[in-house]
């Protein structure tokens, strides 16, 4: 992987933040510190000692969703909480599995281990395009993790995971327009203790975890955690006699806590994690007309047999990820005020090298090498007055540098494949074409580099935020909040396209040939009489009839069908004379809330909130200048857009007039503008003996939703005009008898594209967005049996997760018919045939002995329910569709000892 020097200002900022906290005055007073690990429910608690017994219901689960410690029942927001105990019992190891206990959250893993997307209430993006920031922000111990590759490693020693639904920009900043995942890990303790566990499962899975904590001095405690997770792959690469979709990851994490009972408290965290896996399997969902050409070259696929877990590749998919960094949090009590500072610096390195045609033909390979360095600093001041008014005021600074090098490489069989494709199964077409166009023999689709790209992004932003809580009468709280964010991005993008055919505009080539080589430049073309220009232009853009039907050459352009082979055309680098390569955004977000405690058992609230996400940059091969900066030639029906990049026929535009190269250039976007979200939400929370129910009804809209659609070799990044979702979320816990606990969560979503005219598959206005199920259910039952009064327990748990039948993607651009009135109607129609329904059952049985030993047997996906998580156009295989399946049933045994 690429090694890149870190930017010094971030390191200096980290040390400066540490120095700021360390200079805060400390108090001399010391006291004993209670240890949450002891879980001593019988210990007598004084007024100064918080109850640290294990959470038992929503009235005792503590959350920090509003950046203040509140019980789940008191917090006037739509938030679901998964405790560390639930994570252990359900054998949830990373954020990918979290969705099975949180119905409003969807998590999917795509092309590689680094590409994971989080979606809340149907809103979310950010995977697979490193320039796109997520709409769902992930925080781990108060530190923002800006990229999914820095979030997905196995969760270590978690206390709880909070999922905040709806816009959270007021308190969490620019990347929380859809929601927040807030992971809170256990702090070091002043009582010595820890745990060690080992798991063995099918596919020879071995998981080892350990943690230890205790005092170093009377005022300093430490903790050290680590885990190792290794498993064979469950997908057979038949021709290579290897397995992929394995697990091979590990992490270590250390913490120091300073707390002498005085006003100053410090917590330092450092971690390192590494992933080295063969991932991810994409199988054939639809075998198109190019499939026989693969077979003709001796290649193989599993046609339309996605769940066979068998594939054929010419190389194994390499994924390597390293993530490391540190943070320092300081909390200083100033009477009834608390000053908090959180400083962090992180580095991420991700490398992938894959066979992206997903066949055994040595055809198309892609590599990506990414480096992300991130510095953040948050400072906030919170009050805890006895009176009717309390406030929180803070600021957040973010600086990030992103670099990516990537490329497509042709294999030994790339040219033979495209030669057969161009000749309808008969070889020799490319050789004839090279002679006709004067291209060196053997150069079209030659083995070796096809493209090489270099992208960079520098992002610097700051925000100020605050909330005020006013309690005019008992039980009534009125809250107002604000956030102002300023975001500045500077980016570069460049690409070299090596294929000579991709560098020829087919309309220009026809005109040059038709004039006997007299016209080779735009100036020469424009020197022709206007009538000659019009006649040549019309002929150059007129497709020939098929199967001998008129028109035929010379009354048409026989070269136009070759546009189907121009996958990777030249790229206009940015910045350039017209495009500065930067975005500048600033926005205010607001929250208004009224919360009323109807009784000690029933709380209600009404919230109006707005959210903001700054511009995202398209760091992919489909980065194109916007219409206006560049205007391609107007094309008749049936001609592919790439032909519009004609030096002769394109009209005047700033890019063309500046003398910049436009061969085969199409209009598109360099970046998507900001997202702005808005939500109206009504909630009620009720807690009675044996029953807790939370209900949220909402109407949420997102203007300028940043749609990031895969096109086969890159991404079309555009803003949807407006997307809205109406729905409700129900969370409940029922305890009919003390050892028996039921949970039931239900989410209903009714989404719509209110306006989306410029999507990658045409006008989607009025359509229901794909990949958003109407109904989602997450329910569980657990029973705890105690053997007499021995303290030995047997705990059984079963959970069920359901998503109603839903369409997977809005459309598939490869199926566009450019001869139709609506070219993308066919692309949308074919996508409507591919749907998904999920019915997943997980179960575990745990024996807990009083001496600290535990033994758990577990199974995930008990019924081996298989479904397709995502589909996409097969790379360079017109008419074929590939897809990612979910994982099969897994099971195993975990032994754990707590001390």
HELIX and SHEET records of a PDB file:
HELIX    1   1 UNK A    8  UNK A   22  1                                  15    
HELIX    2   2 UNK A   36  UNK A   38  5                                   3    
HELIX    3   3 UNK A   84  UNK A   89  1                                   6    
HELIX    4   4 UNK A   95  UNK A  101  5                                   7    
HELIX    5   5 UNK A  148  UNK A  150  5                                   3    
HELIX    6   6 UNK A  169  UNK A  172  1                                   4    
HELIX    7   7 UNK A  238  UNK A  240  5                                   3    
HELIX    8   8 UNK A  291  UNK A  296  1                                   6    
HELIX    9   9 UNK A  306  UNK A  308  5                                   3    
HELIX   10  10 UNK A  414  UNK A  422  1                                   9    
HELIX   11  11 UNK A  429  UNK A  437  1                                   9    
HELIX   12  12 UNK A  501  UNK A  503  5                                   3    
HELIX   13  13 UNK A  506  UNK A  514  1                                   9    
HELIX   14  14 UNK A  522  UNK A  526  1                                   5    
HELIX   15  15 UNK A  530  UNK A  540  1                                  11    
HELIX   16  16 UNK A  546  UNK A  548  5                                   3    
HELIX   17  17 UNK A  560  UNK A  565  5                                   6    
HELIX   18  18 UNK A  641  UNK A  644  5                                   4    
HELIX   19  19 UNK A  654  UNK A  657  1                                   4    
HELIX   20  20 UNK A  813  UNK A  815  5                                   3    
HELIX   21  21 UNK A  825  UNK A  831  1                                   7    
SHEET    1   A 2 UNK A  62  UNK A  63  0                                        
SHEET    2   A 2 UNK A  70  UNK A  71 -1                                        
SHEET    1   B 5 UNK A  79  UNK A  83  0                                        
SHEET    2   B 5 UNK A 158  UNK A 165 -1                                        
SHEET    3   B 5 UNK A 179  UNK A 185 -1                                        
SHEET    4   B 5 UNK A 136  UNK A 140  1                                        
SHEET    5   B 5 UNK A 143  UNK A 145 -1                                        
SHEET    1   C 2 UNK A 105  UNK A 109  0                                        
SHEET    2   C 2 UNK A 116  UNK A 120 -1                                        
SHEET    1   D23 UNK A 193  UNK A 201  0                                        
SHEET    2   D23 UNK A 205  UNK A 215 -1                                        
SHEET    3   D23 UNK A 220  UNK A 231 -1                                        
SHEET    4   D23 UNK A 247  UNK A 259 -1                                        
SHEET    5   D23 UNK A 264  UNK A 278 -1                                        
SHEET    6   D23 UNK A 318  UNK A 334 -1                                        
SHEET    7   D23 UNK A 337  UNK A 355 -1                                        
SHEET    8   D23 UNK A 364  UNK A 383 -1                                        
SHEET    9   D23 UNK A 389  UNK A 410 -1                                        
SHEET   10   D23 UNK A 448  UNK A 473 -1                                        
SHEET   11   D23 UNK A 476  UNK A 497 -1                                        
SHEET   12   D23 UNK A 582  UNK A 597 -1                                        
SHEET   13   D23 UNK A 602  UNK A 613 -1                                        
SHEET   14   D23 UNK A 675  UNK A 688 -1                                        
SHEET   15   D23 UNK A 691  UNK A 703 -1                                        
SHEET   16   D23 UNK A 722  UNK A 737 -1                                        
SHEET   17   D23 UNK A 740  UNK A 755 -1                                        
SHEET   18   D23 UNK A 775  UNK A 786 -1                                        
SHEET   19   D23 UNK A 793  UNK A 807 -1                                        
SHEET   20   D23 UNK A 835  UNK A 848 -1                                        
SHEET   21   D23 UNK A 853  UNK A 860 -1                                        
SHEET   22   D23 UNK A 890  UNK A 898 -1                                        
SHEET   23   D23 UNK A 193  UNK A 201 -1                                        
SHEET    1   E 3 UNK A 242  UNK A 244  0                                        
SHEET    2   E 3 UNK A 235  UNK A 237 -1                                        
SHEET    3   E 3 UNK A 310  UNK A 311  1                                        
SHEET    1   F 3 UNK A 283  UNK A 286  0                                        
SHEET    2   F 3 UNK A 881  UNK A 885 -1                                        
SHEET    3   F 3 UNK A 868  UNK A 873 -1                                        
SHEET    1   G 2 UNK A 616  UNK A 617  0                                        
SHEET    2   G 2 UNK A 671  UNK A 672 -1                                        
SHEET    1   H 2 UNK A 706  UNK A 710  0                                        
SHEET    2   H 2 UNK A 715  UNK A 719 -1                                        
END                                                                             
